[in-house]
Amino acid sequence: MQIPTLIDAIANRFEVPPLIKLTVAGVTEDVPPMLDLSYEELGSKLVNFAWSRNVIMEFRIIPSSYADGFSSLIEQLRVQHLVYAESGEALVINCHMMLHYIPEETLSDFPGSKSNPYSYESSCSSMSSFRTTFLKSLRSLDPTIVVLVDEDADLTSNSLESRLRSAFNYLWIPFDAVDTFLPRGSKQRQWYEADVCWKIMNLIAHEGLQRVERLEPKIQWIQRMRNADFRGISFAEDAISEVKTMLDEHAAGWGLKKEDDDLVLTWKGHNVVFASAWLPV
């Protein structure tokens, strides 16, 4: 849904057909939510949609894994000359609901790993966590802008009791929202509830590297980005207004608020998802 919206916005700004190069991390693990669509099919649909809007799109898939901090994706972005800054091209990195899959363990904790998967990154030691290393590697690519969107919850504790308490205070939201919008027995509702059930099983049944999804609150990601030499920037007022209008018209119960430079999507006043934008320092 994001990319067609972006295509429409860009198509209305230029007389000469603009070029979008979309590179996606073809995640090799099965993690919810699962799309009933291959990366290749998705790319074909997006390229055709872009063509219908007089926008040229190139679509690339780079097989990558969250388990090693998407190191193969970073390496490919580094060695392939995908962006030509001298021609006015911009490198935009969109981290959308994916970084909470990256392990928090240090590189030295990675099982069976005799070498640093980020060996090309001199600033990354074996004692750095995969999340820290990933963000430092993003910074080394000197992107034009980085967008970070994720769930605003803390499910990282090593204590099962603490995780259960945090999950209870957060995961009532998707169940409450689904009761509002989707009828019982519908296929979409079953898919949605299966995703939430996976989250619960993941945080209860698994420890260490086996616990795939570990959400961190917004304040922790903000500190991580600052430590990686990024600075936050605000969203434009017209963009905020457009999102609020969409929510008012189509999504009763959902709201949007601004916290410093960031935007937070809320359900009945409770924080659910945050969106932030960053520039290299």
C-alpha positions in Angstrom: 0.0 0.0 0.0 2.9 2.4 0.7 4.6 2.2 -2.7 1.5 2.9 -4.9 0.8 5.9 -2.7 4.4 7.1 -3.2 4.1 6.5 -7.0 0.9 8.6 -7.2 2.6 11.4 -5.2 5.7 11.4 -7.4 3.7 11.1 -10.6 1.9 14.4 -9.9 5.1 16.4 -9.4 7.0 15.8 -12.6 6.4 16.4 -16.3 9.2 14.1 -17.4 8.6 10.4 -16.2 10.6 10.0 -13.0 12.6 6.9 -12.1 12.1 4.8 -8.9 14.5 2.1 -8.1 12.9 -0.2 -5.5 15.2 -2.7 -3.8 13.6 -5.0 -1.2 14.9 -7.5 1.3 13.7 -10.8 0.2 13.4 -12.3 3.7 14.4 -16.0 3.7 12.5 -16.9 6.9 8.8 -17.2 7.3 7.6 -14.5 9.7 4.1 -13.1 10.0 2.3 -11.4 8.5 2.6 -13.6 5.4 1.5 -12.3 2.0 -0.1 -14.7 -0.4 2.1 -13.3 -3.0 5.7 -13.9 -4.1 8.2 -11.1 -4.3 8.3 -11.5 -8.0 4.5 -11.1 -8.3 4.6 -8.1 -6.1 7.3 -6.5 -8.1 5.5 -7.1 -11.4 2.3 -5.5 -10.0 4.1 -2.5 -8.7 6.1 -2.0 -12.0 2.8 -2.2 -14.0 1.1 0.2 -11.6 4.0 2.7 -11.9 3.8 2.4 -15.7 0.1 3.3 -15.6 1.0 6.5 -13.7 3.8 7.4 -16.2 6.5 6.5 -13.7 9.5 4.2 -14.5 10.2 1.6 -11.9 13.1 -0.8 -11.5 12.4 -3.6 -8.9 15.2 -5.7 -7.3 15.0 -8.5 -4.7 18.1 -9.2 -2.5 17.7 -12.5 -0.5 18.5 -11.6 3.1 18.0 -12.7 6.6 17.0 -10.8 9.8 19.0 -13.5 11.8 22.4 -11.9 10.8 21.1 -8.3 10.7 20.4 -8.2 7.0 24.2 -8.3 6.4 23.8 -9.6 2.8 21.4 -6.7 2.0 23.9 -4.1 3.3 26.8 -5.7 1.5 24.8 -5.7 -1.8 23.8 -2.1 -1.4 27.5 -1.3 -0.8 29.1 -3.2 -3.7 26.3 -2.6 -6.3 26.2 1.0 -7.6 22.5 1.3 -7.4 22.2 5.0 -6.7 23.9 7.7 -8.8 24.1 10.7 -6.5 25.9 12.8 -9.2 22.7 12.5 -11.3 20.5 13.8 -8.6 19.3 10.4 -7.3 18.5 10.0 -3.6 18.9 6.9 -1.5 15.9 6.5 0.7 15.9 3.6 3.3 12.5 2.5 4.6 12.7 0.4 7.7 9.1 -0.6 8.1 8.2 -3.2 10.8 11.3 -5.2 10.1 14.0 -4.1 12.6 12.4 -5.8 15.6 13.3 -9.1 14.0 17.0 -8.4 14.1 18.6 -10.1 17.2 19.8 -8.0 20.1 22.6 -10.5 20.9 26.2 -9.4 20.1 27.9 -10.7 17.0 30.1 -13.0 19.1 26.9 -14.7 20.4 25.8 -15.7 16.9 25.9 -19.6 16.8 28.4 -21.1 14.4 29.7 -17.8 13.4 33.5 -17.7 13.2 33.7 -14.4 11.4 31.9 -11.1 11.6 29.2 -10.9 9.0 29.9 -7.1 8.9 33.6 -7.6 8.5 33.8 -4.8 6.0 32.5 -2.4 8.7 35.6 -1.4 10.7 33.5 0.4 13.4 31.7 -2.8 14.3 33.2 -5.0 17.0 32.3 -8.5 18.0 30.7 -7.0 21.1 28.3 -4.8 19.1 24.7 -6.0 18.9 23.2 -6.9 15.5 20.8 -3.9 15.8 23.6 -1.5 16.6 25.7 -2.8 13.8 22.9 -2.7 11.3 22.2 1.0 12.0 25.9 1.9 11.8 26.1 0.1 8.5 23.1 2.1 7.2 24.8 5.3 8.3 27.9 4.3 6.4 25.8 4.1 3.2 25.2 7.9 3.6 21.5 7.7 2.8 19.5 10.8 1.9 16.9 9.9 4.4 15.9 7.0 6.6 12.3 6.3 7.6 11.8 4.1 10.7 8.3 2.7 11.5 7.6 0.1 14.1 5.3 -0.9 16.9 5.7 1.1 20.1 6.0 -1.7 22.7 8.7 -3.3 24.9 8.8 -7.1 24.5 12.6 -7.4 24.9 12.9 -8.5 28.6 14.8 -11.7 29.4 12.2 -12.2 32.2 9.1 -14.1 31.0 7.1 -12.4 33.7 8.0 -9.0 32.4 7.3 -10.0 28.8 3.9 -11.3 29.8 3.0 -8.1 31.6 4.1 -6.0 28.6 2.3 -8.2 26.2 -0.9 -8.0 28.3 -0.7 -4.2 28.2 -0.2 -4.1 24.4 -1.7 -7.1 22.6 -5.3 -6.3 23.8 -5.2 -3.6 21.2 -5.2 -5.8 18.0 -7.9 -8.0 19.5 -10.0 -5.0 20.3 -9.4 -3.4 16.9 -10.3 -6.6 15.0 -13.5 -6.9 17.0 -14.4 -3.5 15.7 -13.6 -3.9 12.0 -13.8 -7.5 11.0 -16.8 -9.9 11.4 -16.3 -13.2 13.3 -15.5 -16.1 11.0 -14.1 -14.0 8.2 -11.0 -15.2 6.5 -9.3 -11.8 7.0 -10.1 -12.0 10.7 -8.7 -15.5 11.0 -5.5 -14.3 9.3 -5.2 -11.3 11.6 -5.8 -13.4 14.8 -3.3 -16.0 13.7 -0.7 -13.2 13.4 -1.4 -12.1 17.0 -1.3 -15.7 18.2 2.1 -16.1 16.6 3.3 -13.0 18.5 2.1 -14.5 21.8 3.6 -17.9 21.2 6.9 -16.3 20.2 7.3 -14.3 23.4 6.2 -17.1 25.7 7.7 -20.3 24.2 11.1 -19.0 23.0 14.3 -17.6 24.6 17.5 -16.2 23.2 18.0 -16.4 19.4 14.9 -18.6 19.1 12.7 -15.6 20.1 12.3 -14.1 16.7 10.3 -10.9 17.4 11.5 -8.5 20.1 9.7 -5.1 20.0 11.4 -2.1 21.5 9.6 1.1 22.5 10.0 4.3 20.4 12.3 6.0 23.0 14.8 3.1 22.7 14.9 3.3 18.8 15.3 7.0 19.0 18.4 6.6 21.2 19.7 3.9 18.8 19.4 6.2 15.8 21.1 9.0 17.6 24.0 6.7 18.7 24.4 5.7 15.0 24.8 9.4 14.0 21.4 10.2 12.7 19.2 13.2 13.6 15.5 13.3 13.6 13.4 15.6 11.3 9.8 16.5 11.4 7.1 15.4 9.0 5.4 18.1 6.8 2.2 19.5 8.2 0.3 18.7 4.9 1.3 15.0 5.2 0.1 14.9 8.8 -3.1 16.5 7.9 -3.7 14.0 5.0 -3.2 11.0 7.3 -5.5 12.5 10.0 -8.2 13.0 7.3 -7.9 9.4 6.2 -8.2 8.1 9.7 -11.2 10.3 10.5 -13.0 9.1 7.3 -12.2 5.4 7.3 -10.8 4.3 10.7 -13.0 5.1 13.7 -11.0 4.5 17.0 -7.7 5.2 15.4 -5.9 8.5 15.9 -2.7 10.3 15.2 -0.6 12.4 17.5 2.7 14.2 17.2 5.5 13.5 19.7 8.5 15.8 19.1 9.5 15.1 15.5 7.7 11.7 15.4 4.1 10.6 14.6 2.3 8.0 16.7 -0.7 6.0 15.5 -3.0 5.4 18.5 -6.0 3.1 19.2 -8.5 4.7 21.6 -5.7 6.9 22.9 -3.1 4.1 23.4 0.2 4.2 21.4 0.4 1.5 18.8 2.9 2.4 16.0 5.3 5.2 15.6 6.8 6.7 12.5 10.1 8.7 12.4 12.4 10.2 9.8 16.1 10.6 10.1 19.0 12.4 8.3 22.7 11.5 8.6 24.5 13.9 11.0 
